[in-house]
């Protein structure tokens, strides 16, 4: 029987949930939602993250004998995980790989760091050892990964490259959690094989050495599955709150991650709903409010995705994107960042696993069945979401990162079959050699980075930033103003301010003042020039009143030249 206190908490939880839904989706307009998101997201995330961290630490036993036992039981997985992550960062050059997202993620982290606001600076200048924004707005991407970068800014100072530090740690925790989950359900050996097979996919090392939120999203998905299993085994208030706060953070990693929350919570509560309701505490009561930034952002950002007459989601994309998906995973070539041999082994491993599961289903515990249903439901939901999305062509240098969530599951299917064959035929050492060769063969694809380099925007952005930093170092080591397309991608770098061509052409006197007053040491213009006629492409025209001195130009693709010029005077 529920106590009066438990009944009160249940009623309060229901009331707060209804209130959060009303405030998130129905009350007020988009202007209010934008302002509320901008002002409050930092504080919501600050509270959510540190309460989550406190709950996780509270559930860990720090007694000396427990720590020693954990190390004895898990040191091979931890050491292998650390070795793989270090190898990733030594051999694969960390860089921005999706330039429409990753610099913008850092941009938001910068504003969290400078102003404690979740806004987005589109144009601005660096001077007096600080950043000064010229135009701001709110952004459409979830804010949690930017918040993690903000924490690193706080610990070691602002840098546009602190996202790589976050992803180093996130990748390490992903591998450790893969190992712990699989070891606890299958075996120590299957867990180690899965780790190596997962690391063999260039998708994994490319995402790990990027500044994108895919690895953090996978980490919190794995944590939610692990904490769901913990809760199913031991239904306590602490474990329920730990799971819910993990889901609060997961919902703010990627768009579709909010859908995972519904799936995981439904399974957690339906497993034993009366006991779960009785586990609701005062801390649980406030959690629906923590999803408000997710609701506000999804509502006000929905209309931003219009691409002409094309819908953001449609079943009409399904057929083409299924073909893209199968081509990406099953057809070798085109420098695709996939371990194709593992894919084909995994297909056989899936058949083997289903056969074993069919034979032993009655012997599988209820909790393991529920965990199986949770993982299967999440994968189906995620697959359907990306296949019906306008940008769901996974076989693309920008969208290949969508594959990351599937990789540990594919690797597990392959690992189960390889472990079975090795045990039956006593081929353990042959298996070790095979895994090493497999990793070495496919990892070179990530090292070469050919698939990402096909994206001209990524190539051009990396080259532009390298040029600007080298020019500043060689000439004045001071501040510069860059006139370029998408200035928001440049202002994340300390000392590099940036504005659009439209701003520069309309505010010539300001540009002149910035330069002559010494606020900036140079004004650099980056133009896209047509190879045929030598004229700047539309959107990169500069007013004739600016006197330009050409510094350097390079052919970026068949019909495109990128030209770097310096403003030396004004007519």
N, C-alpha and C positions, 0 to 999 in steps of 0.2 A: 504494500500500500504506500502511496505517495504521502509524504508529510505536507503540512500546510505550507511550509517554506518552499518545497519543491513545486507545489501547485502554483504558488505566487510567481516563481521564476518562469514557469511554463507560460503563464498568462502574459507576463511581461515580455517574454521572448516573442510571442505571437504579436503582441501590440507593437513592439519595436520593429518587427519584420514588416508589418503592414505600413507603418509610418515610413520606413526606409523605401519601400516600393513607391509610395505616393510621392515622397520628396524626390526620389530618383528619376521617375518616369512621367509623372502626371502633373504635379504642381509646378508652377513657375514656367518661364520661357527659357529659350536657349541663351539669351544674354545673361540671365541669372546663373544658369548652369555653368557657362564659361567662366564667369567671375568667381563662382563658388569653387569650381575645380582649380582655378589658378591660385586662389588664396589658401584653400584648405588641404590640398593633396599632400603637401609636405608634412603637415601635422598628422594626417591620417596614417601616412606611411611610417612616420617616426614612431608613433604609438604602436602600430601593428607589428613592425619589425622587431622592436625591442621587447614587446610582450611575447612574441613568438620565440625569440632567442631565450628569454627567461624560462619559458615553458619547456623548451628543448633541454636546456641545461638542468632544470629541476628534475627532469625525468631520467637523467644520467647519474649513475652512481660513481662518485669520484673516490671511493675507497681504494686504497692502494692495491689490495688483492684483486679487486674487480678490474682495475686498469691493466694489471699484469696479465690476468686471464684473457682480457680482450685482445691484448697484443699477441699473446701466445696463439690464440685462436685465429687471428686475422692478419698477422704480419705479412704473409705472402701477398695477399690482396692489396694491402695498403702500400707495400713497397713496389709492387708491379704498377699500381695506379700512379704513384709518384714518378716512377721511372718513365712511364709512357707520356705523362704530361710534360715533364722536362724535355724529353726527346721531341715532342711536338714543337715546343717553343724554341728549341735550339735549331731544328732543321727546317721549319716552316716559318717564313717571314711574317711576323704579325703585321697586319695592315687592315685598313677599312676595305671591306669587300662588297658591301651593299651601300653605295654612297648616297642613295636616297633615304637611307634609314640611319646608318651608324653615326655619321657626323651630327645628325639631328638628335639622336639619343644623347650624345655628349653635350650638345647645345642645351638641352633641357637640364642636364645635370649641372651645367655651369650656372644656370639661373637658380636652381635649387641651392647651390653653393653660395652664390652672391647675394640673393634676395630672399631665399626661403619661399619662392613662388614657383609654381609649375607653369610658367609661361615660356614662350619660345621667341628668341630674338632673331629677327630676319636680317637686320642690317645694324652695323655699329662700328665703333672705333676703339682701339686701345691707345690710351695715353695716360700720363701721370701714374703709370704702373697699375692701371685699372681699366675695366671695360665699361664703355658708355654706349648704351643701346640707342639706336635711331628709330627703330620700329619693332614692335612686339606683337605677339598673338598667342593663342593657345594651340597646342598640337594634337594630332589624332592618335599617336601611339601611346600604349600604356606606359605608366611612369615608373614602375618598380625597378627596372634595370638601371634607369637613370639615377634613381635614389641610391642604389648600390654603388654606382660610380661616385656619387656625391660623398658617400662615406669614405671612399679612398681619397677623394680631394681633401677631406677634413683631416685625414691621417697623415698624408704625405705632400699636401700642397696641390694646387690646381695644375692639371696637365690634360691636354686633349687625348692622351694615350692611356689614361687610367682605366679605361674599359678593358684593356688587355690584362691588367692586374686582376680585375674582377673575374674575367673568363678563365684565367689560370686557376684561380681558387675554385671556381664553379666546375670546371672540367675535372679537377681532382676529386671533388665531392661527388660528382656524377659517377665516376669510376668506382669510388669506394662504396657508394650506395648500390650500384649494380652488383658489385661483389657480395655485399651483405645480404641483399634481397635474395639472390640466386643461391648463395650458400645455405641460407636458412631453409629454403624450400626444396632445393635439389641436393647439391653437394659442393664441397670445396673445389673439386676438380672442374666441374661444369662451370662454376663461377669464374675460375681463372681462364678457361678456354673462351668464355663469353667476353671477358675483358679484352683479350688479344684480338678476337674477331671484330669486336666493336671498334677498336683502335685502328684496325686495318682499313676501315672505310675513310677515304680522304675527306668525305663530308664532315666527319667528326673533327679531324685536325684543322680543317679550314675554318669551321665554325669556332673552334676553341681559340684560334689565333686571330679572330676577328674582334670587333667591338660591338657585335650584335647581341640581342637578347635570347637567341635560340638555346644556348647552353643553360642559362639560368632557368628558362622555361622547362627544359627537360629535367633539370635538377629538382625543381619544386614539384613536377609531376611525379618523379620517382619517390620523393619524400612523402608526397600525399599517399602513394600506394603503400609505402613502408609503414607510415603512421596509421593508415587504415587497417593494415594487418595487425599492428600492435594493439589497436583498439578492439578489433574483433577477438583477439586473444584475452584481453584484459580490459573490460568495459568500465573504465573509471572516468571521473570528471576531468582529471589532468590530461589523460590521453585524448579525450574528446576535444578539449580546448586546444591541445597541441595540433590535432588534425584540422580543426576549423581555422585556426590562425594560419596554418600552412596554406589552406585553400584561399584565404583572404589575399595572401601574397601571390599565389599562383594565378588568381583571377586578374592580376595586374601585370602579368608577364607578356601575354599575347592576347589577341582578340578572342580566339576560340577557347582560351583557357577558362573563361567564365563558364562555359558549358561543362567542363570537367567537374566544376564545383557541384553542380546539380547531381551529376552521376554519382560521385563519391559520397556525398552527403546522403543521398537516397539509399545507397547500399549500407552505409554506417547506421542509419536510423532504422531501416527496415530489418536489419539483422536481428534486432531485439528492441523494438520500438519503445516499449514501456520503460525498459531500463535506460535507454538512451535519453528519453524525456526526463527521467529522474536525475540524469547526470548534468542537466542544464544548471549552470551556476550564474552568478551575477556577471562574471566575465563573459560567459556565453551570450548573455542577454544583449550586450552592446555590439556584438559582432555584425549583425545586419547593417548597422550604420557605417561600418568600415568599408562596405561595398559601394557606398554612395559615389565616390569618384569614378568608379567603373561605370555606373549607370549614367551619370552626367556626361561623361566623355562619349559613351556609345551613342547617346541621343543626339548631342550637338554635332558630333563628327559624322553621323550617318550620311548627311547630304553632301559631304565633301568628296565622296567617292564617285560622283557622277562622271562617267566617261562617255559623253555624247548621249546616245540612245541606249547604251549598254547598261544592264543592271549589274550591281556588284555581285549578287548571287543569282544563279539561274540553273535549272536542270539542263538547259540547252548546251551548257559547257561540258556536261558530264562525259559524253562520248569522246570528244577530242582530248580531254584531260586524262581520261583512262588510258588512251593510247600513249600520251606523253609519259604517264607514270610507268607503264610497262616498258616503254623504250628506255627510259632512264635507268631502271633497275636491271633490265635483262639483255640489252643490246650493247656489247662492248664497242668501244671506239669513241671518237670525238672528245677524247680526254675527260670523259665523264668521271666525277669523283666518287666512284662506286667500286666495291670489291665484288666483281661479278661472280667469281668462283664461290664466294660465300653465299651469294643469292641462290645459286643453283643447289648448293648443299642444303641451304635452308628450306628449299621447296621439298626436297626429300626428307629433311628433318621434320617438317610440318606433317607430312604423311605418317612418318614413324611416330611422332608425338600423339597424333589423333588416334592411331591404332592402340598405343599404350593407354591413352586416356579412356578409350572405349572399353578396354579390357579391365581397367582398374577403377572406373568411375565410382563404383559403390564404396571403394576403400578410401576415396579422397575425403578429407575432413570438410565439414560445412564451411569453415572459415576459409580454407583454400579454394573452395568452389566460389565463394563470394569474391575473393580477390581475383580469381580468374574472370568472373563476370565483369568486375570493375575495369580490369585492363582491356578486355575485349570490347566493352562498350565505349571506352575512351578512344580506342584505336578506330573503331567504326565511325564514331562521331567526327573525329579529326579527319579521317580519310574523306568522308562525305563533305565536310566543310571546305577542304582545299580543292576537291574535284569539282565542286559547284561554284567556286569563286572565280571571278573574272580573271585574276592573276594566278590561277592555279596550275599553270604549265610548269610542272616541277623540273622539266628538262630545259632549264634556262639559267644563265649565270647569276641571276638575281634570286630566282625561286628555288634553287637546289637545296637551300637551307631547310625547306619544308620537310625534307626527307629525314632530318635528324631524329625526330621522335620515333620513327620506325626502326632505326638501326639496332638498338639493344634487343628488340624483340626478334628481329631477323637473325641476329648473332646468337641469341639463345636457342632458336630452332636448330641452327647449324651445330651449335655446341653439343646439344643433346644427342644428335646422331653421331658426331665424331667421337664423343665419349663412349657411346655404346659400342661402336665398331672397334675402337682402340682396346676396350676391355675384353671384348669377345675374342679378338685375334691377337691379343697381347702385343699391341703395337704402340705402347705408350711413348717410347723414345722417338719412333718414327713420327708420331703425332706432334711432338715438340718441334722437331726439325721442320715439319710441314707448316706449322703455325708461324715459325720465324720467317721462313721463305715467303709465305703468303703476305705477312705484314710488310716485309722489305719490298716486295713486288708492287703492292698497291700504294704504299706510303709515298713512293717517289712521285706519284701523280699529284699529291698535295704539295710536295716540295717544288715542283715545276710551276704550279699555279696556273696552268694554261687555260683551264675552264673559266676561271674568274677573269683572266686577262682578256677574254673575248669581249667583255663589256667595255666599250669605248669610253663610257662615262667614268667607270672605275679607273681605267688606265690613265685617262686624262687628269682626273682629280689628284691621283697619287703623284703624277709628274708635276702638276701645277704647284702642289704644296712643297715638294722637294725643291723646285726651282725658286720659289719665293723665300724659303728658309736659307738656301745657299746664297741667294742674291743679298739678303739682309746681312748674313754673316760676312760676306766678302766686301760689303760697302759701308755699312754704318751700324749694323747690329742694333738698330732702333725700331721704331714703329713704322708700319707702312699701311697705306690704304689701297685696297684692290678693287677695281671695277670689273665685275665678272657676273656670269650667270649664276644664280643661286648663291648669293653671298653668305647665307646662313651656314654653308658648309665650310667657309673659311674663317669666320669669326671665332670659331672654337679654339683656334691656335693663338697662343699668347703673342701679342705684337702685330697680329695681322687683322686689321679692320677691313670691312668690305661693304660695298653698296652695289645696287643694280645699275645697269646702263641708264635706265629710265630716271633713277634718282640723280645720277651724275649729270645727265643732260638737262634736267630741270633745275638743278642747284649748282650751276657752274661757279657762282660766287663763293659758295660754301667750300667747294673743293679747293678753290684758289686760297681761301682763308686757312683751311686746314694745313695746306702745304707751306704757305708763306709765313704762317705764325709758328711753325715748328712743331705743331701737334703731331704731324706725321713727317717722316724723313723723305718718303717717296710715295708717289701714286703710280701704281702699276695697272695696266689695262691688259686683260686676257680676252682675246677675241677668237672666235671661230671663223676661219676664212675659207671661202670656196676655192678649191684648187684650180678650177677652170678659168674664172675671171679675176681671181685675186681680191675679191671684195668681201667684206665681213658679212657673215650670214645674218639673217633677220634676228633681231634681238641683241646683237653685239655691235651695233653702230654707235660710234662716239661722235659727239658734236664737233664740227670743224673748228670751233674756237679753241679746242685743246690742241696744243702742239705736241706731237708724239715722236719719240725716238725708238725705233725698233731695236729690241734687245736680242731676241732669239725667236725662232719659229721651228716647228717640227710637224711632220706629216703624221697625223694620228690614225687615219684610215684612208681608204681609196680616194675619197673626194674632200677630205677635211684636213686643213692645216690649223694648228693652234699657234697663235702669234702673241708674243709677250712684248709689250711696249711700255715706255716710261713717259710720263707727262713732264715735259721740260719747260713749258711756257704756256701763255694764254694770249690769244689774239683779241 
